[in-house]
Amino acid sequence: MRVTMKNLRPKEYQMTYKKRLICLLSITGVLALLYIGSFIFNYDKNSVRSSSYTWLDPKAAEKTTRIVITAEGQDPIDFIKKNDKWFSVTKGNEYPVRAVRVEDFLNILTTRSSWPVRSSSSSSYEGFGLGDDSPRITVYGEFGIILDIIIGYDDIMGKETYIRKAGQSEVRSGESGIKSFLSNSLTSWYNIRLIPESESGGVDASSVQRLTVYNDGETQIFTRNKRGWDISGITVENPDFAGIDSYIGNVVNMEGEDFLDSGSVSDYTYDHSRFVLELGNGRIITIRMSAPDEMNKRYAQVSNSSYTYIIPLWTTVRIFRKAENFQISIEE
């Protein structure tokens, strides 16, 4: 006999109804939990998405032609890119800038990381240090500005910096590494190597086949001979070939502390000392130096270059050596 609600006894009917009700409530509860879980998941996903942020598209950064950094209390720093090389425009002159430093700077702007929104109210700008007189970074592309951001205060822990795009209301905070590029001096950007290609490895100690040094009436000549060096002009009975390799590297990677302003170049003569490097590709590089001034600094000019470099004392100590400095010391 088929069982229906009509032929069930009252007690049996009541039990069946309760079972169905419990089942329906259970299904409803599960569906409610799934709905709430999906809502929370989507909220978290959207929250992460809104905090993950990049200031500058990497493809746009590849086409950067100019960068202007305006820091508080300092003259604007103006960089331009010519023939894939970076230069600083200073007092009408253009000085070479270290490419790796510009790359590190742009990497901060192009790397996607956590930059959550902290405010969207213009009334909060002053509290975050984002007023009109705050430090500013403007990046230009081929057709104009591709990024213009205002740099504010650090947070209370000093780990994050507040930033907003000019003309936009969102204030974001994130890793404060960008501040280091605003606080450093212009010379920290310069490629002040007398042989600029040594920065990228285009010229290194292994490129040098012969080095001739003229200083204080003495001539030192180092000529590569297989894995060692032939030395003339000075007497070195037991040459330290590894030490000579290191010395050649010091000359190749020689740096100044700054560029001499073009208006002062004629105040010095550059025939007191001279380095002549003959490279394996036939290129010859000549570095001419002045005598020490009252501060024991020298001024150097390099063949086929329009720059004059200020050479500090600690650098000249490394590049002007006596014969005994190239000899292996034998302890008795």
SERO-4910 file (N, C-alpha, C, O; in steps of 0.05 Angstrom, whole numbers):
BEGIN
 pado doro    nc1    nc2    nc3   cac1   cac2   cac3    cc1    cc2    cc3    oc1    oc2    oc3
  Met    A     17    -24      0      0      0      0     18     25      0     37     27     16
  Arg    A     12     44    -17     27     69    -19     22     87      5     -1     90     14
  Val    A     44     97     16     41    114     40     39    143     32     56    153     17
  Thr    A     19    157     41     14    185     35      8    199     62      4    186     82
  Met    A      8    226     60      2    242     84    -26    236     94    -31    238    118
  Lys    A    -44    228     76    -71    224     84    -75    199    101    -90    199    120
  Asn    A    -60    177     94    -63    153    109    -44    149    131    -43    128    144
  Leu    A    -27    172    137     -9    171    160    -25    178    185    -43    195    184
  Arg    A    -17    166    207    -29    174    232    -18    201    240      4    209    231
  Pro    A    -31    215    258    -22    241    266      6    242    277     21    260    270
  Lys    A     13    222    293     40    221    304     61    216    283     83    229    283
  Glu    A     55    198    265     74    192    243     77    216    225     99    222    215
  Tyr    A     55    230    220     56    254    203     73    275    215     89    289    202
  Gln    A     71    278    241     87    298    255    116    292    254    133    310    250
  Met    A    124    267    256    152    259    254    163    264    227    186    274    224
  Thr    A    149    258    206    157    262    178    161    291    172    180    299    159
  Tyr    A    143    308    182    144    337    178    169    348    191    183    365    179
  Lys    A    176    339    215    199    349    229    225    342    214    243    358    212
  Lys    A    226    317    204    249    309    189    254    326    164    276    335    158
  Arg    A    231    331    150    233    348    126    242    376    133    257    389    119
  Leu    A    231    386    155    238    414    164    268    416    171    281    435    164
  Ile    A    277    395    186    305    395    194    323    394    169    343    407    168
  Cys    A    315    377    150    331    375    125    332    401    110    353    409    101
  Leu    A    308    414    108    307    440     94    324    461    108    338    477     95
  Leu    A    321    461    134    337    481    150    367    476    147    383    495    145
  Ser    A    375    451    146    403    444    143    413    454    116    435    465    114
  Ile    A    397    448     95    406    457     68    407    487     67    426    498     55
  Thr    A    387    500     79    388    530     80    412    540     94    424    560     85
  Gly    A    420    528    116    443    536    131    469    534    116    486    551    116
  Val    A    471    511    102    495    506     85    497    527     63    518    538     58
  Leu    A    474    532     50    474    552     29    481    580     39    495    595     26
  Ala    A    471    586     63    477    612     75    507    615     81    519    636     76
  Leu    A    519    593     92    547    593     98    564    597     72    584    611     72
  Leu    A    555    583     51    570    585     26    568    614     15    587    624      4
  Tyr    A    544    625     18    541    653      8    558    672     24    572    689     12
  Ile    A    558    670     50    574    688     67    604    683     61    619    703     60
  Gly    A    612    658     58    640    652     52    649    664     26    671    675     23
  Ser    A    631    662      5    639    674    -21    640    704    -19    657    716    -32
  Phe    A    624    716     -3    625    745      1    651    754     14    664    773      6
  Ile    A    658    739     35    683    745     49    707    741     31    726    757     30
  Phe    A    707    719     15    729    713     -3    732    735    -24    754    745    -30
  Asn    A    709    744    -35    710    765    -56    719    791    -43    733    807    -56
  Tyr    A    711    796    -18    719    821     -5    749    821     -1    763    841     -7
  Asp    A    760    798      9    789    796     14    804    799    -13    824    812    -14
  Lys    A    793    786    -34    806    787    -60    806    816    -70    827    825    -81
  Asn    A    784    830    -67    783    858    -77    801    876    -60    813    895    -70
  Ser    A    803    869    -34    820    885    -16    849    882    -24    864    902    -25
  Val    A    857    857    -29    885    853    -38    890    866    -65    911    878    -69
  Arg    A    870    865    -82    874    877   -109    877    907   -106    893    919   -121
  Ser    A    862    920    -88    864    949    -86    890    957    -73    899    980    -78
  Ser    A    902    940    -56    928    948    -43    951    941    -61    972    954    -58
  Ser    A    949    921    -78    970    914    -97    970    935   -119    950    937   -134
  Tyr    A    992    949   -122    991    973   -139   1019    979   -150   1039    973   -138
  Thr    A   1019    990   -174   1044   1000   -185   1040   1028   -195   1020   1034   -207
  Trp    A   1060   1045   -190   1057   1073   -198   1061   1078   -227   1050   1097   -239
  Leu    A   1078   1062   -239   1085   1067   -267   1086   1040   -282   1099   1021   -273
  Asp    A   1073   1039   -305   1073   1015   -321   1101   1010   -332   1114   1028   -343
  Pro    A   1112    985   -328   1139    979   -337   1144    985   -366   1166    994   -373
  Lys    A   1125    980   -384   1129    986   -412   1132   1016   -417   1148   1024   -434
  Ala    A   1117   1032   -402   1119   1061   -404   1146   1070   -394   1158   1088   -405
  Ala    A   1156   1057   -372   1181   1064   -361   1205   1060   -380   1224   1075   -379
  Glu    A   1202   1040   -397   1223   1035   -417   1226   1058   -437   1248   1061   -449
  Lys    A   1206   1074   -439   1206   1096   -458   1210   1123   -444   1205   1145   -456
  Thr    A   1219   1122   -419   1224   1147   -404   1246   1163   -417   1267   1152   -424
  Thr    A   1242   1189   -420   1261   1207   -433   1272   1228   -414   1293   1240   -419
  Arg    A   1258   1232   -391   1266   1253   -373   1254   1248   -345   1232   1238   -343
  Ile    A   1270   1254   -325   1261   1252   -297   1268   1278   -282   1291   1287   -283
  Val    A   1248   1289   -269   1253   1313   -253   1246   1307   -224   1223   1299   -218
  Ile    A   1265   1310   -206   1261   1305   -177   1263   1332   -162   1284   1345   -163
  Thr    A   1242   1340   -149   1242   1365   -134   1240   1358   -104   1219   1349    -95
  Ala    A   1262   1362    -90   1262   1356    -61   1262   1382    -45   1270   1403    -55
  Glu    A   1252   1380    -21   1249   1404     -5   1276   1417      1   1294   1403     11
  Gly    A   1278   1443     -4   1303   1458      3   1325   1453    -16   1348   1461    -11
  Gln    A   1320   1440    -39   1341   1434    -59   1333   1443    -86   1309   1445    -92
  Asp    A   1353   1449   -103   1346   1454   -131   1336   1429   -144   1345   1407   -137
  Pro    A   1318   1431   -163   1308   1408   -177   1331   1392   -191   1349   1405   -202
  Ile    A   1329   1366   -190   1348   1349   -204   1335   1341   -231   1312   1330   -231
  Asp    A   1348   1346   -252   1337   1342   -279   1354   1323   -295   1377   1329   -301
  Phe    A   1342   1300   -301   1357   1279   -317   1344   1277   -344   1319   1278   -347
  Ile    A   1360   1274   -365   1350   1269   -392   1364   1244   -403   1387   1238   -396
  Lys    A   1351   1231   -422   1362   1207   -434   1369   1213   -463   1352   1222   -479
  Lys    A   1394   1208   -471   1403   1212   -498   1418   1187   -507   1438   1179   -495
  Asn    A   1410   1176   -530   1423   1153   -541   1427   1131   -520   1448   1119   -518
  Asp    A   1405   1126   -505   1405   1105   -484   1424   1110   -461   1430   1092   -446
  Lys    A   1433   1135   -458   1450   1142   -435   1436   1165   -420   1423   1182   -432
  Trp    A   1440   1165   -393   1428   1186   -377   1448   1207   -369   1471   1202   -364
  Phe    A   1438   1232   -369   1454   1255   -362   1439   1274   -343   1414   1275   -344
  Ser    A   1454   1287   -326   1442   1307   -309   1447   1335   -322   1469   1341   -330
  Val    A   1426   1351   -323   1428   1377   -334   1432   1396   -310   1414   1401   -295
  Thr    A   1457   1407   -308   1464   1423   -285   1478   1449   -295   1499   1448   -308
  Lys    A   1466   1472   -289   1477   1498   -296   1484   1499   -326   1505   1510   -334
  Gly    A   1467   1488   -342   1471   1488   -371   1489   1467   -382   1493   1464   -406
  Asn    A   1502   1451   -364   1520   1430   -372   1506   1403   -369   1487   1400   -353
  Glu    A   1515   1383   -384   1505   1356   -381   1527   1337   -371   1548   1336   -383
  Tyr    A   1521   1324   -349   1541   1306   -337   1530   1277   -336   1506   1274   -331
  Pro    A   1546   1257   -341   1536   1229   -342   1526   1220   -315   1537   1226   -294
  Val    A   1505   1204   -316   1492   1193   -292   1495   1163   -293   1494   1151   -315
  Arg    A   1498   1151   -270   1500   1122   -268   1474   1108   -276   1453   1113   -264
  Ala    A   1475   1092   -297   1451   1079   -308   1438   1061   -287   1414   1059   -285
  Val    A   1455   1047   -271   1444   1028   -252   1428   1042   -230   1409   1031   -220
  Arg    A   1435   1067   -224   1421   1082   -203   1393   1090   -214   1373   1089   -200
  Val    A   1392   1099   -239   1367   1106   -251   1349   1081   -253   1325   1083   -248
  Glu    A   1360   1058   -260   1345   1034   -262   1333   1026   -234   1310   1018   -233
  Asp    A   1349   1028   -213   1339   1022   -186   1316   1041   -179   1296   1033   -167
  Phe    A   1319   1066   -186   1298   1086   -181   1272   1079   -195   1250   1079   -183
  Leu    A   1274   1073   -221   1250   1066   -236   1238   1040   -227   1213   1036   -229
  Asn    A   1254   1021   -217   1244    995   -208   1224    999   -185   1205    984   -183
  Ile    A   1230   1018   -167   1212   1023   -145   1184   1032   -155   1164   1024   -144
  Leu    A   1185   1048   -176   1160   1058   -187   1145   1037   -204   1120   1039   -206
  Thr    A   1159   1018   -215   1146    998   -233   1140    972   -219   1126    955   -231
  Thr    A   1151    967   -196   1147    942   -182   1119    942   -168   1113    959   -152
  Arg    A   1104    921   -174   1077    919   -161   1081    909   -133   1094    888   -128
  Ser    A   1070    923   -114   1072    916    -86   1049    927    -70   1031    939    -82
  Ser    A   1049    924    -44   1027    933    -28   1028    964    -24   1046    974    -11
  Trp    A   1008    977    -35   1005   1006    -32    975   1011    -26    961   1022    -43
  Pro    A    966   1004     -2    937   1008      4    929   1037      6    945   1054     12
  Val    A    904   1042     -1    893   1069      1    888   1077     30    876   1062     45
  Arg    A    898   1100     38    896   1109     65    875   1132     68    864   1136     89
  Ser    A    870   1146     46    850   1167     47    843   1175     18    859   1171     -1
  Ser    A    819   1186     16    811   1197    -10    800   1225     -7    787   1236    -25
  Ser    A    807   1238     15    797   1265     21    820   1285     18    841   1282     30
  Ser    A    814   1306      4    834   1327      0    841   1342     26    862   1354     29
  Ser    A    822   1341     45    827   1354     71    849   1340     87    859   1351    107
  Ser    A    856   1316     79    877   1301     94    905   1305     83    924   1295     95
  Tyr    A    907   1319     60    933   1321     47    955   1333     65    977   1322     67
  Glu    A    948   1354     79    968   1367     96    977   1349    118   1001   1349    125
  Gly    A    959   1333    129    966   1315    150    985   1293    141   1001   1282    157
  Phe    A    983   1286    116   1001   1266    105   1026   1278     92   1044   1264     82
  Gly    A   1029   1305     94   1052   1318     82   1051   1319     52   1072   1319     39
  Leu    A   1027   1321     41   1023   1321     12   1013   1347      2    996   1348    -17
  Gly    A   1023   1369     13   1015   1396      4   1029   1403    -22   1045   1388    -33
  Asp    A   1023   1427    -31   1034   1436    -57   1064   1439    -57   1077   1438    -78
  Asp    A   1076   1444    -33   1105   1448    -32   1120   1422    -25   1144   1424    -20
  Ser    A   1107   1400    -25   1120   1374    -18   1138   1365    -41   1135   1374    -64
  Pro    A   1157   1347    -35   1174   1336    -56   1158   1323    -78   1136   1313    -74
  Arg    A   1169   1324   -102   1154   1315   -125   1172   1300   -145   1195   1307   -148
  Ile    A   1161   1280   -158   1175   1265   -178   1158   1266   -203   1135   1257   -203
  Thr    A   1170   1275   -225   1156   1277   -251   1172   1261   -272   1195   1267   -276
  Val    A   1158   1242   -284   1171   1225   -304   1159   1231   -331   1134   1232   -334
  Tyr    A   1176   1236   -351   1166   1243   -378   1172   1220   -397   1192   1206   -395
  Gly    A   1153   1217   -416   1157   1199   -438   1160   1215   -464   1165   1239   -464
  Glu    A   1158   1201   -486   1162   1214   -512   1142   1237   -517   1149   1256   -531
  Phe    A   1118   1234   -507   1097   1253   -513   1088   1269   -489   1066   1281   -490
  Gly    A   1103   1269   -468   1096   1285   -445   1098   1270   -418   1111   1250   -417
  Ile    A   1084   1280   -398   1085   1269   -371   1071   1242   -370   1048   1239   -379
  Ile    A   1085   1221   -359   1073   1195   -356   1069   1188   -326   1055   1169   -320
  Leu    A   1081   1204   -309   1077   1200   -280   1084   1226   -266   1105   1238   -271
  Asp    A   1067   1234   -247   1072   1258   -231   1062   1252   -203   1037   1252   -199
  Ile    A   1080   1248   -185   1072   1240   -158   1083   1259   -137   1105   1270   -140
  Ile    A   1068   1262   -115   1076   1279    -93   1084   1260    -70   1069   1242    -63
  Ile    A   1107   1266    -57   1117   1249    -36   1112   1262     -9   1120   1285     -5
  Gly    A   1099   1248      9   1093   1259     35   1110   1249     58   1133   1242     54
  Tyr    A   1099   1249     82   1113   1241    106   1116   1211    107   1103   1196     92
  Asp    A   1134   1201    124   1135   1173    131   1114   1168    153   1106   1186    167
  Asp    A   1106   1142    155   1087   1135    176   1102   1135    203   1126   1140    205
  Ile    A   1087   1130    225   1098   1133    252   1121   1113    257   1138   1119    273
  Met    A   1121   1091    242   1143   1071    245   1166   1077    227   1188   1065    229
  Gly    A   1163   1096    208   1184   1103    190   1189   1082    168   1210   1083    155
  Lys    A   1171   1064    164   1175   1043    145   1159   1048    119   1166   1036     98
  Glu    A   1139   1064    120   1123   1070     96   1121   1100     91   1123   1116    110
  Thr    A   1118   1107     66   1116   1135     58   1089   1139     44   1078   1122     30
  Tyr    A   1077   1163     50   1051   1170     37   1056   1183     10   1073   1201      8
  Ile    A   1042   1174    -10   1045   1184    -37   1018   1187    -50   1000   1171    -45
  Arg    A   1015   1207    -66    991   1209    -83    999   1220   -111   1019   1234   -113
  Lys    A    983   1213   -131    988   1224   -157    976   1252   -159    955   1257   -149
  Ala    A    991   1269   -172    981   1297   -175    955   1296   -191    952   1283   -211
  Gly    A    935   1311   -181    909   1312   -194    890   1290   -186    867   1289   -196
  Gln    A    899   1271   -169    882   1250   -160    879   1251   -130    896   1263   -116
  Ser    A    857   1240   -119    851   1243    -91    862   1221    -73    866   1225    -49
  Glu    A    868   1197    -84    876   1175    -68    904   1179    -56    923   1186    -70
  Val    A    905   1174    -30    931   1174    -16    938   1145     -9    922   1131      4
  Arg    A    961   1137    -18    970   1110    -13    996   1110      4   1010   1130      5
  Ser    A   1001   1088     17   1026   1086     32   1040   1059     26   1027   1039     21
  Gly    A   1067   1060     25   1082   1036     20   1111   1039     26   1119   1059     39
  Glu    A   1127   1020     18   1155   1018     24   1169   1044     19   1166   1057     -2
  Ser    A   1185   1054     39   1195   1081     39   1222   1084     24   1235   1105     27
  Gly    A   1231   1064     10   1257   1065     -4   1259   1088    -23   1282   1097    -28
  Ile    A   1237   1097    -33   1238   1119    -53   1249   1145    -40   1260   1162    -54
  Lys    A   1247   1147    -14   1256   1171      0   1287   1175     -2   1297   1197     -2
  Ser    A   1301   1152     -4   1331   1154     -5   1340   1168    -31   1361   1181    -31
  Phe    A   1324   1167    -52   1331   1180    -77   1326   1210    -75   1337   1225    -91
  Leu    A   1310   1218    -56   1304   1247    -53   1324   1261    -35   1329   1284    -38
  Ser    A   1335   1245    -16   1353   1258      4   1382   1258     -4   1397   1274      7
  Asn    A   1390   1242    -23   1418   1241    -31   1426   1264    -49   1409   1276    -62
  Ser    A   1451   1271    -49   1461   1293    -65   1462   1286    -94   1460   1263   -102
  Leu    A   1465   1306   -111   1466   1302   -140   1490   1285   -147   1489   1268   -165
  Thr    A   1513   1289   -133   1537   1274   -140   1533   1244   -136   1548   1228   -148
  Ser    A   1514   1236   -119   1510   1207   -115   1498   1194   -140   1499   1170   -143
  Trp    A   1487   1210   -158   1476   1200   -183   1497   1199   -205   1494   1184   -224
  Tyr    A   1518   1215   -203   1537   1218   -224   1553   1192   -229   1559   1177   -211
  Asn    A   1559   1188   -254   1579   1168   -261   1605   1183   -264   1611   1195   -285
  Ile    A   1621   1184   -242   1645   1200   -240   1669   1183   -246   1692   1191   -239
  Arg    A   1666   1160   -259   1689   1144   -267   1702   1158   -291   1689   1166   -310
  Leu    A   1728   1160   -290   1742   1173   -312   1740   1157   -338   1741   1168   -359
  Ile    A   1737   1131   -335   1731   1114   -358   1702   1104   -353   1699   1083   -341
  Pro    A   1682   1118   -363   1654   1112   -356   1645   1083   -362   1629   1072   -348
  Glu    A   1657   1072   -384   1649   1045   -392   1656   1024   -372   1646   1001   -373
  Ser    A   1674   1031   -353   1681   1011   -332   1658   1004   -314   1658    984   -301
  Glu    A   1638   1022   -313   1615   1017   -296   1600    993   -305   1590    977   -289
  Ser    A   1597    989   -331   1582    967   -343   1600    944   -351   1590    924   -362
  Gly    A   1626    946   -345   1644    924   -353   1654    926   -381   1667    907   -390
  Gly    A   1648    948   -395   1658    951   -422   1688    952   -424   1700    944   -444
  Val    A   1700    963   -403   1729    964   -400   1736    955   -372   1726    965   -353
  Asp    A   1754    935   -370   1763    926   -344   1793    921   -345   1806    925   -365
  Ala    A   1804    912   -323   1833    908   -321   1844    889   -342   1866    892   -352
  Ser    A   1828    868   -349   1837    849   -369   1838    861   -397   1851    849   -415
  Ser    A   1826    884   -401   1827    898   -427   1853    911   -432   1861    917   -455
  Val    A   1868    917   -411   1893    933   -412   1916    915   -420   1922    895   -407
  Gln    A   1930    923   -442   1954    909   -451   1979    923   -441   2000    910   -437
  Arg    A   1977    949   -438   2000    964   -428   1990    989   -413   1972   1002   -423
  Leu    A   2003    994   -391   1997   1019   -375   2024   1033   -371   2043   1022   -361
  Thr    A   2024   1059   -379   2047   1076   -375   2039   1098   -356   2020   1113   -361
  Val    A   2055   1101   -334   2049   1122   -314   2073   1141   -313   2096   1133   -308
  Tyr    A   2067   1167   -317   2087   1189   -314   2080   1205   -290   2058   1216   -288
  Asn    A   2098   1206   -270   2093   1222   -246   2119   1230   -232   2136   1213   -228
  Asp    A   2121   1256   -226   2144   1266   -212   2171   1258   -225   2190   1250   -211
  Gly    A   2171   1259   -252   2196   1253   -266   2202   1224   -269   2222   1216   -280
  Glu    A   2185   1207   -258   2189   1178   -260   2169   1165   -280   2146   1174   -282
  Thr    A   2179   1145   -295   2162   1131   -314   2160   1102   -306   2180   1088   -302
  Gln    A   2135   1092   -304   2130   1064   -298   2115   1052   -321   2094   1063   -329
  Ile    A   2125   1029   -332   2111   1017   -354   2105    988   -347   2123    972   -339
  Phe    A   2080    980   -350   2071    953   -344   2060    941   -370   2040    951   -380
  Thr    A   2073    920   -381   2064    908   -406   2056    879   -401   2071    864   -389
  Arg    A   2032    873   -410   2022    846   -405   2038    825   -419   2045    828   -442
  Asn    A   2045    804   -405   2060    781   -416   2048    755   -406   2054    746   -384
  Lys    A   2030    745   -423   2015    721   -416   1999    727   -390   1982    744   -389
  Arg    A   2006    712   -368   1991    716   -343   2005    735   -324   1996    741   -302
  Gly    A   2027    746   -333   2043    764   -316   2047    791   -329   2032    798   -348
  Trp    A   2066    806   -320   2072    832   -330   2102    836   -332   2118    828   -315
  Asp    A   2110    849   -354   2138    859   -357   2138    888   -346   2121    904   -353
  Ile    A   2158    894   -330   2159    921   -317   2184    935   -326   2206    923   -325
  Ser    A   2181    959   -335   2205    975   -342   2202   1004   -331   2180   1012   -324
  Gly    A   2225   1017   -329   2224   1044   -318   2231   1044   -288   2242   1063   -277
  Ile    A   2224   1022   -274   2230   1019   -246   2240    990   -242   2235    973   -259
  Thr    A   2254    986   -221   2265    959   -215   2248    945   -194   2245    954   -172
  Val    A   2237    923   -202   2221    906   -185   2232    878   -187   2227    864   -207
  Glu    A   2247    869   -167   2261    843   -169   2242    819   -167   2246    799   -180
  Asn    A   2222    821   -151   2203    799   -147   2174    809   -150   2161    814   -130
  Pro    A   2165    813   -175   2139    826   -180   2116    810   -168   2114    786   -168
  Asp    A   2097    826   -157   2072    815   -147   2051    818   -168   2037    839   -170
  Phe    A   2048    798   -186   2031    800   -209   2001    804   -201   1987    819   -213
  Ala    A   1992    791   -180   1965    794   -170   1961    823   -161   1940    835   -165
  Gly    A   1981    834   -147   1980    861   -137   1979    881   -160   1966    902   -159
  Ile    A   1994    875   -182   1994    892   -205   1967    892   -219   1957    912   -228
  Asp    A   1955    868   -221   1928    866   -232   1909    884   -217   1893    898   -229
  Ser    A   1911    883   -190   1893    899   -174   1898    929   -178   1880    945   -179
  Tyr    A   1924    936   -181   1931    964   -186   1920    973   -213   1909    995   -215
  Ile    A   1922    957   -234   1911    964   -260   1881    968   -257   1870    987   -269
  Gly    A   1868    951   -242   1839    955   -237   1833    981   -224   1813    994   -230
  Asn    A   1850    989   -205   1845   1015   -192   1846   1038   -211   1831   1057   -210
  Val    A   1865   1037   -230   1868   1058   -250   1843   1058   -269   1832   1079   -275
  Val    A   1835   1034   -278   1812   1032   -297   1787   1042   -284   1771   1055   -297
  Asn    A   1783   1036   -258   1759   1044   -244   1761   1070   -228   1745   1075   -210
  Met    A   1782   1086   -234   1786   1110   -220   1762   1129   -221   1750   1133   -242
  Glu    A   1755   1140   -197   1732   1158   -196   1740   1185   -184   1759   1187   -168
  Gly    A   1727   1206   -193   1730   1232   -181   1709   1235   -159   1693   1217   -155
  Glu    A   1709   1257   -146   1689   1262   -126   1667   1281   -137   1646   1284   -125
  Asp    A   1674   1294   -159   1654   1312   -172   1666   1320   -199   1689   1315   -205
  Phe    A   1650   1334   -214   1659   1346   -239   1667   1375   -233   1654   1389   -217
  Leu    A   1689   1384   -245   1697   1412   -242   1680   1429   -260   1677   1423   -284
  Asp    A   1669   1451   -250   1653   1469   -266   1670   1479   -289   1693   1486   -287
  Ser    A   1657   1480   -312   1671   1488   -337   1684   1515   -335   1704   1520   -349
  Gly    A   1674   1532   -318   1685   1559   -315   1712   1559   -301   1727   1579   -303
  Ser    A   1719   1538   -287   1744   1537   -272   1765   1519   -285   1788   1518   -275
  Val    A   1758   1507   -308   1777   1488   -321   1803   1502   -328   1824   1490   -324
  Ser    A   1802   1526   -338   1827   1540   -347   1845   1549   -325   1867   1559   -329
  Asp    A   1836   1546   -300   1852   1554   -277   1875   1534   -271   1892   1540   -255
  Tyr    A   1874   1511   -284   1894   1490   -278   1907   1481   -303   1896   1482   -325
  Thr    A   1932   1471   -300   1946   1457   -322   1946   1428   -317   1945   1419   -294
  Tyr    A   1946   1412   -338   1941   1383   -335   1964   1367   -347   1960   1346   -360
  Asp    A   1989   1375   -341   2012   1361   -352   2031   1352   -329   2054   1345   -335
  His    A   2022   1353   -305   2039   1344   -283   2043   1314   -283   2065   1304   -279
  Ser    A   2021   1299   -286   2022   1270   -286   2004   1259   -309   1987   1273   -319
  Arg    A   2010   1234   -317   1996   1224   -340   1994   1193   -338   2014   1180   -331
  Phe    A   1971   1182   -345   1967   1153   -348   1959   1148   -377   1942   1161   -388
  Val    A   1973   1129   -389   1966   1121   -416   1959   1091   -416   1976   1074   -410
  Leu    A   1934   1085   -422   1925   1057   -423   1921   1048   -452   1907   1061   -467
  Glu    A   1935   1027   -459   1932   1015   -486   1916    989   -483   1924    971   -470
  Leu    A   1893    989   -496   1874    966   -494   1879    946   -516   1892    952   -537
  Gly    A   1868    922   -512   1872    901   -532   1858    906   -558   1866    894   -578
  Asn    A   1838    924   -559   1825    930   -584   1838    953   -600   1828    962   -620
  Gly    A   1862    962   -590   1876    983   -603   1870   1011   -593   1883   1030   -601
  Arg    A   1850   1013   -576   1843   1039   -565   1864   1048   -545   1875   1032   -529
  Ile    A   1869   1074   -545   1888   1086   -525   1873   1108   -510   1861   1126   -521
  Ile    A   1874   1106   -483   1861   1125   -465   1883   1139   -450   1899   1127   -436
  Thr    A   1883   1166   -451   1903   1182   -437   1889   1199   -415   1869   1213   -421
  Ile    A   1899   1196   -391   1888   1212   -368   1910   1231   -359   1931   1223   -351
  Arg    A   1904   1257   -361   1923   1278   -354   1914   1291   -328   1891   1297   -324
  Met    A   1934   1296   -310   1927   1307   -284   1943   1332   -277   1966   1335   -286
  Ser    A   1931   1349   -261   1945   1372   -251   1962   1365   -226   1960   1342   -216
  Ala    A   1978   1383   -217   1992   1380   -192   1972   1383   -169   1950   1394   -173
  Pro    A   1978   1373   -145   1959   1376   -122   1955   1405   -116   1974   1421   -117
  Asp    A   1930   1412   -108   1925   1440    -99   1929   1441    -69   1940   1423    -57
  Glu    A   1921   1463    -57   1925   1467    -28   1910   1447    -11   1916   1443     12
  Met    A   1889   1434    -23   1874   1414     -9   1883   1385    -16   1870   1366     -9
  Asn    A   1906   1384    -31   1916   1358    -41   1897   1344    -60   1898   1320    -64
  Lys    A   1880   1360    -73   1863   1349    -95   1877   1354   -121   1891   1374   -125
  Arg    A   1871   1337   -140   1881   1341   -168   1857   1343   -186   1834   1337   -179
  Tyr    A   1863   1352   -211   1842   1355   -231   1851   1340   -256   1873   1343   -265
  Ala    A   1833   1324   -266   1840   1306   -288   1823   1310   -313   1799   1316   -310
  Gln    A   1835   1306   -336   1821   1306   -361   1828   1280   -376   1850   1270   -374
  Val    A   1808   1271   -391   1811   1245   -405   1808   1250   -435   1792   1266   -443
  Ser    A   1825   1236   -450   1823   1238   -479   1795   1232   -489   1782   1214   -480
  Asn    A   1787   1248   -510   1761   1245   -522   1738   1249   -503   1716   1238   -506
  Ser    A   1742   1265   -482   1721   1272   -463   1722   1302   -457   1743   1314   -457
  Ser    A   1699   1314   -453   1697   1343   -448   1696   1349   -418   1694   1372   -411
  Tyr    A   1697   1328   -401   1694   1332   -373   1721   1336   -359   1741   1325   -367
  Thr    A   1720   1350   -337   1743   1353   -319   1735   1342   -292   1714   1351   -281
  Tyr    A   1751   1324   -281   1743   1310   -256   1760   1321   -232   1784   1327   -235
  Ile    A   1747   1323   -209   1761   1330   -185   1770   1304   -171   1753   1287   -164
  Ile    A   1796   1300   -167   1806   1275   -157   1815   1279   -127   1833   1295   -122
  Pro    A   1803   1266   -108   1810   1269    -80   1836   1255    -73   1846   1239    -89
  Leu    A   1847   1262    -50   1873   1252    -41   1872   1221    -39   1891   1208    -47
  Trp    A   1851   1210    -28   1850   1181    -23   1852   1166    -50   1861   1143    -50
  Thr    A   1843   1178    -71   1845   1164    -97   1873   1165   -108   1884   1145   -118
  Thr    A   1886   1188   -105   1914   1190   -115   1933   1172    -99   1953   1163   -110
  Val    A   1927   1167    -74   1943   1149    -58   1942   1121    -71   1962   1106    -69
  Arg    A   1920   1113    -82   1917   1087    -94   1929   1084   -121   1937   1062   -129
  Ile    A   1931   1106   -136   1941   1104   -164   1969   1113   -168   1981   1108   -189
  Phe    A   1981   1126   -149   2010   1133   -151   2025   1116   -131   2023   1119   -107
  Arg    A   2041   1097   -142   2055   1078   -125   2085   1079   -131   2094   1086   -153
  Lys    A   2100   1071   -111   2129   1068   -114   2136   1039   -122   2119   1021   -120
  Ala    A   2161   1035   -131   2169   1008   -140   2165    987   -119   2156    965   -126
  Glu    A   2170    993    -94   2168    973    -73   2139    963    -69   2134    942    -58
  Asn    A   2119    979    -78   2091    971    -75   2084    949    -95   2062    937    -92
  Phe    A   2100    944   -115   2094    923   -135   2110    898   -130   2111    880   -147
  Gln    A   2123    896   -108   2141    874   -102   2130    856    -80   2118    866    -61
  Ile    A   2133    830    -83   2125    812    -62   2144    815    -38   2168    813    -41
  Ser    A   2132    820    -15   2149    822      9   2155    795     20   2137    778     24
  Ile    A   2181    789     24   2190    763     34   2198    767     63   2217    781     70
  Glu    A   2182    754     80   2188    756    109   2212    738    116   2214    715    108
  Glu    A   2231    749    131   2254    734    139   2248    717    163   2266    703    173
***
